[in-house]
Amino acid sequence: MEVAAHIEALKGEGDHMGLAIRGADPGARVPTCPEWVVRDLVQHMGGVHRWATGYVADARTEYSPTDLEVLVGGWPEDADMTDWFLEGHAGLVAALEAAPPDLACWTFLPAPSPRAMWARRQAHETAIHRVDAELAAGLEVHDFAAPFAADGVDELLTCFVPRRSTKLRTDEPTTFAVRCTDDPAGWVLDIGPEGVTAVNANGRDAACTLSGRAADLYRALWNRGGADALEVEGDRAVLDVFVEGARVRW
């Protein structure tokens, strides 16, 4: 996906999240994030949007650890939290749209450019937490377009899972494949005692293959439901290893 497409997705996901939280009880539990209520979800997402905006808008080239509550100047009252969220979301969208293609700033995932990294990461961060907000509000979860969902699976499998800190390791090398049934995208993970390497590959044999619609894979792999619609072929023990070692907990 191009940067402009990620920014457009970010816009839409933020709008959907705004609608969900406006009608939600601030103290309602978030089923997909059991330690959070809606208030915590809004504070997290609004804080992250403002945190990301700082790097993009100010072209900050070094990471500076900051408590989100301090960064935003304190959390909003419950009655104001939706408008506060939408304000931070709009600020991030504006910063990404205004940023030059050659923006130089701090990043934390591989990408063609810093602007591309922030646009992609924030589009998917917002999309996944939009699902949280809709579930907490008791709303029907909006579906995802296949290309966007496949892109979110790709970010997880090729950027997050293979990091040096990964808990996904096996004593004996094995392989785990993920395949979209409604998009050309597919991935194979080589898992061993040293960690994980991931490649874009569709059709390569693996010890275990997980397949389904891109939207269902996206939600399931980001631990937001949808697993019942997926098909597993091969050694299910490999899937169990993947789920335990790569489970998203945020």
C-alpha positions, 0 to 999 in steps of 0.5 A: 500500500502507498503512503496516501492509502495508509493515511486514507485508511487512518482517516476512516478508522479514526472516524469509525472509532470516534463513532464507537466511543461516543456511544460507549460507556467510558467504564465499559470493559474492553473484551479484547483488552481485559485490563482496560475499560473504554476510558483506558482505550481512548486515553491510549489511542489519543495519547499514541496519536499525539506521541506519533504526531510529535515525531512526524510534525517536528521531525524528531530524529531521536527517541525520547521516552515520555509518559503519555499522560505527561505528554498530553498534559493530562487526560480529558474528562469522560464527557470530553473524551470523544472530541479529545480523541478526534482532535488528536487523530485529526492532528496526526492525519494533518501531520502525515499529509503535510510531511515531505516524502523525504521526512527524516525522523525516528522510527522503530519498524522497517519501511521504505521511509519514515513517513511510510512507517508512521502512516502504516503503523498508525493506520493499523494501530487505529484499526485494531483499536477501532475493533476494540472500541466497537466490541466494547460498545456492543456494535457490529465490527466493521469489516476490512478491505482485503488489501488493507487487512493483508497489509496488516498481517504483513506488518505483524508477520514481517516486522513485529514477529521476527524482532530479536526479542521475539518469544517465538522459538523452537528447539527444532526448526519448523515452518508456519505458513499464512495464506489469504484466500481472497488476496494474493498475499501469503507468508512463510515463517521459518522458526527455530532456536534462534528466532524467526525469519519471515518471507512473502511467499504463497504456495510454499509448503510448510509444516502448518498452514493457516488460511482464510479471508484476509480480514479474518486473518488480520483480526485473528493474528492481532488477537481480535477474534475471527479465528473460527473462520480460519482453516488449519492444515498440517501439524496443529502443534506448530500453530499452538507454538505460534499462538503462544510465542507471537500472541499480541497482548496489546 
